[in-house]
Amino acid sequence: MSAAQGRSGRRGRDARREARASNAARHIPYIRRNIPITNLTSNEALEIIEANADTILEEIGLDFRDDPESLQLWKSVGADVQGERVHFPKGLCQQLLKTAPAEFTQHARNPANNVQIGGNNTVFAPVYGPPFVHDLDKGRRYGTLKDFENFVKLAYMAPAMHHSGGTVCEPVDLPVNKRHFDMVYSHIKYSDKPFMGSVTAPERAQDSVDMAALVFGEEFVQNNCVMLNLINANSPMTFDSTMLGALNTYAANNQACVVSPFILSGAMSPVSGAGTLSQLLAEAMAGCALTQIIKPGTPVIFGTFVSSISMQSGAPTFGTPESSLVLNGAAELSRRLNLPFRSGGSFTASKLPDAQAAYESAQTLLMTLLSGVNFSLHAAGWLEGGLCSSYEKFVMDIDQCAMMEVLARGIDVSENGQAMDAVREVGPGGHFLGCAHTQANFEDAFYRSRTADNNSVEQWQADGSKDMATRANGIWKKMLNDYQAPALDQGIDEALKEFMAKRKASFPDSNV
């Protein structure tokens, strides 16, 4: 075979691979699970955990720090407020939560990308919060607005990312007190999928609401959820004024808060699974219930982020069986409260997109789907314990998320799925490669990875002997090169820019 023939053959294979990828990447706005939920915790154990959470709420209480408004709200519904410590009568939080919807729609500016949160649905969103970014070319570095825009574009282009997310990385080249404008604008400008607002100060939350109103209309925003917003409890058993201020702003404007205790077991909760579950249930119930005091019926998501730690170094660990058990138990506790649930993702402590990253992420992502998580933040791009947003791992993760979509469909028992015509056609001793059923279904019969290499070693060598991270490096670059922005009404775009310019000019830059 000549060199020209070899290049032609490779081009043909590449074209077929791209065609298959395009066929596999059908637009799926969110996952509808057709497989049963895996529950690893007995009813008896769940009842014990719920009783212990009630004890924590009633006897120990939670602190609501530097936020007199929240303390007054708790007083108004009969809680015992002693200074900044709130004690909750048994059953109070559960009663308040009865007004929260079990399922709701988050609207995107493109209605085709609306997501349904709750029920048998799973929504994947990108990594959230890292100050650093990483790629194979430049290594580890502080994130910039350009990096932020790139990750928004990648999430927009990835069919298995149903959501644009929030702080996909910190753009540290912008002032701390003004970067939220550019972050929210990037989600609106470079994607038409649902997005998250800023929570780093109440006024930044209000800016996010005001920007959303310019896109959707003020009346629509007040009557529909157009943003999710991550509110972390400062575990153990504490909410601070920053998170409470953002929660109050969003709940008052009918926007959904994801109330998530952020827990490293052994440091911020007991080392045991049952002890951690009791504490996080108490924290999540209190935070979720507060949204219903502010505005009954506003959507809210029971969330949790739980990792174990190394008892030798204190560093967080991921992909461990203990974390999987807590994730699974928390999902069931949320369902017993009739609330949507957020957890899981593609977690790793690895510093590179390597085998450790793959193993740890796969452990968490599979449990995310099997546990019935409704909103999965950090589903793509997480590296180094959440300190880095990785370009290569983002590509590797979206491939795994697309596999979860296929797994969630379950076994097809339609007439085509049963394939009895193929069995009759082939009969004993034959083969199925050439039968009519195989020919009709071969394009989408099996999931075809964009990142895995299944060729012979000779073909792999001819293609450059690339490992998965190297292949992912080429894929994200091609994605960004091929990116085309979704249409945005010019009047809306101009209104957003004018709003941001006026607000930025109204106060000085600050790094806090």
N, C-alpha and C positions, 0 to 999 in steps of 0.2 A: 504494500500500500504506500502511495506517495505521501509526502508531507502535506500537499494540498488536499489530498483525499482525507487525510487524518483531520486536518482543520475543518474541512467541510462536514465530516462526521460529527465532530465535537459541536459545531454550530447547530447541526440538526438536533443533536441530543439536548443542547441548551434550549433550543426553541420549543422542543416537545416538553421539556421540564417546565418552562415558563407557562406554556399553554395549560399543562396539568395544574400548575399552581393557581392560575387564574380560574380554572374550573372549580378547584377545591375551595377557593376563597369567595364563595358566594356570600352575598350580604346577609349576615345574621345579626340583627341588632342586639340580641341577648340570647342566652341559652335557656331553652325550655327543657327541663330535665324529665326524661321518660324512664328513668331508673329509680329504684327505691332508695330511700335514705338509709345510710348505715348508722345505727345507733349503738355505741359501745358502752353505754352507761345504763344500768338497770333503773327501773322506776323507783325502787326503794332507795337507791343511792341519790337519785335526783331529789327525792322528797327530803332526805337528810340535808342535802346542800341548801335547798330552799329554806328549810327551817333555820339552818345556821346563818343564812343571809338575813333572815328576819331578826335574828338575835343581834347581829352586827348593827343593823339599822336602828333597832330599838334601844339596846343597852350600851353599845359603844358609840354609835353615831358617826357622822361624817362632818368634816370641816368645810365650810364655804368661806374662803378667806377674802377679806378686803372687798366684800360685795354686799353692802347693806340691802340692796334691792332684792337679791335672792333670799336673804334671811327673812325679809319682810313677807315675801311670797310664801315661804314655808310656814311662817306664823299664821298667815291668813287661811291655811287649810288645816290647821290643828297640830302642826308639828311642834315639838318642844325645843325651842331655840335658847341655848345657853351660851352667850357670847357668839363665837363663830361656829360653835358645835351644834349640829342639828340632830335630834333624836326623833325617829319616825315611829308613830304608833303602828302596831302590827297590821299589815294589810293596806296601809295608806297608799304606798307607791303602786301596788297592784290595782287598787281602785282607780287611781288617777290615770293609769295606763289604759284603761278600758276605752278611752276616747281616741287613742292613737290608732291609725289605720293599719291593718295587717298587711296591706299591699298598696302600693301607689305608683303612679307614673312620674318619672322625671322627664320633663320635656327638653328636647334638643332644638336648636334653631332650625334644623332640618327634621321635620316630623318623622321621616323614615328612620331616624336614629333614636327616637324615644326609647327609653328603657323602662321595663316593668320591674319594680323592686319588691320582692316578697314572694310568697307562694312557692311554686316549683321553678323559679327563675334564678339564674346566676348571671351576674354582670361582672366582667373583668375590667379593671382599671389599672393604669400604670403605677410604677413606683412613685412614692410621695416623700418629699422632704430632704433628700441628700444635699449637703453643701458641695460635694465633690462629684466630678464626672470622670469616666474612664473609657479609653478606647485603646486599641492595640498600637495605634500610630503615635499618640501623644502621651499615653500613660495617664496617671492620676493627676488631676488638677482641679482648681476651684471652678465651679460652674459659672457660666455667663448667660446673658439673655439669649445669645445665639444658640447655646446648647439647649436652653429651655424651649426655644422655638423649634429646634430640631426634633426634640422628643415629642412635642405636640404633633408635629408633622408625621412622625413615625407611627404614633398611636392612631392618627387619622387614617393612615394608609393600611393599617393592619386590621383585617376583618375580625380577628379574634380579640381585639381590644374594642370593647363595646362603649368605652367611656374615655374622655380626654384626660380625666384625673384632675389633680390640683397642682401642688408644688412638685412638678416632675423633676426639678432640681432647683437649688437656690441660685438665682442670678446675682452673684455677689458683686458684680460690677455696677450694680445699681444701689442707690441709698436704701437702707432697710425700711424706712418709713414711706417709701414711694414705689418700691418694686412691685407691690401688689397690683398697681394699675396696669403695668406692662404684662404681668402674668395673666391676669384675667383677660386682657385684650388679646393676648396671644391665643388663648383657648377659643375666643370668639372669632378671631381673624383667620387662623390657620387650620381650624377644624369646624365641623358642624355637628360634632357629637356632644353629648352632655358633659358638663364640667363642674368643678368645685370652686368655691369662693375662698377668700382670705379669712383667717381666724386669728391673726396675730395681734389684733386690737379691735375693739368694738367699732371704731370709726372706719377701719379698713373693711370690716364686714359690711357696714352700711354703704361704703363705696362700691363693693361688689354687688349689692342689691340694686343700687342706683344704675350701675352699668348694665345689669341684666334687664332693668326696666327700659333702657334705651333700645334694647334688642327685641324684647318680647312685648313691651307695653306694660305700663304700671299696673293696670287693672288685671292683666293676665298673671303677672307675677304674684299679686296679692291673693289670687285664687288658685294658683297652680304651683307645683314644685318645679323650679328651673335650675336649682343648684343643690348639691350636697355639700356638707361642711363638716370637717373633722374636729370634734371636740374631745380632747383627751382628759380623763381624770388624772390628777397628779398623785398616782398611787404611792403609798397606801391611804385610802379613804379621805382624799382631799381633792377639792376643786379650787382652782385659783381664779383670781379676778379676770385675767385675760380670757380664759376659756369661758367663764360665766358670762362675760360681757358679749362675746361673740355669739354664744348660745342664745342669749336673750334677744339680740338683734335679729338673728335669723328666724327664731321661732315666732317672734312678733310679726315677721314679714312672710310667714307661711312657708319658709324654706327648711328643708329637712336637715337635721343635725344627726351625724353619726357619732353617738356617744360611746367612746371607746376607752375603758381603762387600759393604760399602757403599763404592762407588768413584766418584769423580769423575775420569775419565780426564784425564791431564795434570797432576793434582795428587796423586792417591793411587794412580795406576798410570801406566805409560807412555802416551804419546799414541796409540800404534798399537793397532789392534784385536787383533792377534795377541799383543802383549805384555800387554795387559789381560786377555785370555782365559787366558793362561798363569798369570798371577798369581792371578786369581780362582778358577781351577780348583784351584790348590795350596791356597789358603785354605779353600775350601769342602770339599775332600776331607779336610783335617785336622780341621776342626770336625765334620763329619759322622762321621768315623771315631771321634772321641772318644766320641760317644754310644754306639757299639757296644762300646767297652771298658767303659764304665760298665754297660751292660745290653744284651748282644747281642740283636738282634731288635726293639729298640724302634724305632718309626717315626721317620724323619728325612727332611727335605726339603732337597735341594740348592737353594740360593737365590742370587740375585744382584740387586743394585740397581746399575745402571751409568748414569751420565750423562756427557756430555762437558762441557767448560767453554769459556767465551769466553776466548780467549788474549789478549784486550785487557783484560778486567776481572777474570777469574778466576771470574766468576759461573757457576753451573751452567746448562746449556742442555738443552732437552728436545725430543723429536720430531725429532731429527737422524738422518740416515742412518747415521752411525757408531754411535750407540746402538742402532739397530735391528739392525745387523749383529752387534754384540756379544751382544744379547739372543738372537738367532737361533742364534748359534754356541754360546752357553752352554747353550741348551736341548738341542742335539744332544750336547754333552759329557755332560750329565746323563743322557741316555738311554743313552749308551755305558757309564755306570756302573750302569745299571738302577735309578736313583733317581727319585722324583717331583721335579718342578722348579717353583720359584717365581720369577716375575719379572713385569715388565710392569705395566700399569695404564693410567691416564688422566692422564699427566704434562703439566704446563705450567709455564712460568716466568711466565705472565701474572698480572697483579695483579687482573684482573677476568674474569668469565665472558664473554669476548668472542671475536672471530674467532681471535686468536692461541691462546687456550685451546682452542678447538675443533679447529683444525688440528693443534696439537702433540699433543693427547690422542688424536685419531683415528689419527695416525701410529703411536703406541705401542700403542694398543688393538688395532688390526688386526694388527700384527705379533705381539702377545701370542697371539691366537687362531691365526694361521697357523703360529706356531712350536711350537705344542703345549704351551703353559704349562699346568701342572696347577693351580697356586694363584696367583691374581693379586691381590695386595694393592694398595691404592690404586686400585681400579677405579672409584671414584666419589667425588667431592668434593674432589679434590686441586687446590689453587690456590697460586700464588706460590712455586713450587719446593718445595712441601710445608710451607710455614710457615703456611698457612691451610686450614681446612676450610670450604668454601663451600656454603651451602644451595642456591643456584641452580645451581651447577655439579654438585652431587650429582644433582639432577633431570635435568639435561642428560646427565650421564654414564650414569645408569641406563637412559635411552632408548637410548643407543648400545650398552650391554651387552646389552639385549634384542635389538638388531639382530644382535649376534654370535651369539646363540642360534639365530636363524633361519639365518644364514650357515653355522653349524656343521652344520646338518641336511643340507646339500648338496642336489642335485637329486633330486626324488622321481620315481622311475621305476616306481611302482606303476601299476596299470591306471588309477586316477584321475589320477595324475600325468602319464601319457602323453597323456591327453585325446583319444584318437582318436575317441571318440564325439562330441566337440564338433566336431572337424574334419569328420567325416562329416555332422553335422547342418547346419553352416553352409555348407560348400562354397565354391566360387569366388565372389568378389564379394559375399559376405554380411558380417555382422558378428557378433561373439561376445557382445555385451552381453546379449542376451535369450535365449541358448541355455541348455538345461537344465544343462549342466555349469557354466557361469558362475553361474547362479542357485543351484546347490547349493554352490558354493565361495566366493562373493564375500565372505563375512564374514571369512575368514581366508586368502584367496589371497595377499594382500600385507601386509607389515608396515605398521602404521599408527602413526606417531609421535604421542606425547602432547604433544611440545613444538614440533614443526615446524608452520608454517602454509602450507598448500597452496591456500588459497582465492584468489579473485580479489582484485585490489587494492581494489576497491570494498567487498567483504566484509571484508577486512582493516582498512580504514579504519573501517567501521561497528563493528567489534569493538574499536576503540581504538588501532589502528596500533601494536600492541605488538611489540617485538623478542623474541627467544627468551628472554633472561634475565628479562625482565618477565613473560613467560608462566610461566616456571619459578618465579618468585617466588610467583605465585598457586597453583601446583600444590603446592609444599611446604607452604604454609600450609593448604591444603585437606586434604592428607594427614595433617598433625598434628591438625587439627580432627576428622578421621574416625577417628583411631587408636583401636583397642580392644586392650587388653593381652591377651596369651595367658594362659590359665589357669595358675596356679602353685599347687601344693598348699600349703595354709595352714600345715601343719606344717613344710614345708621352708622357707617364707618366714620363719617365726618362728625356726627354727633358724639361718638365715643372719643375721638381725638380731641374735640373741643372740651368735653367734660374733663378729660385727663389733664389737659394743659391748664385749665383754670384751677383745678384742685391742686395740682403740683405747685403752681405759682402762689398758692394761698398760704403755704407754710414752708419753713426752711428744711433743707436736707438734714437727715439724722441717721446715725448708725445704730439706733435702738428702736 
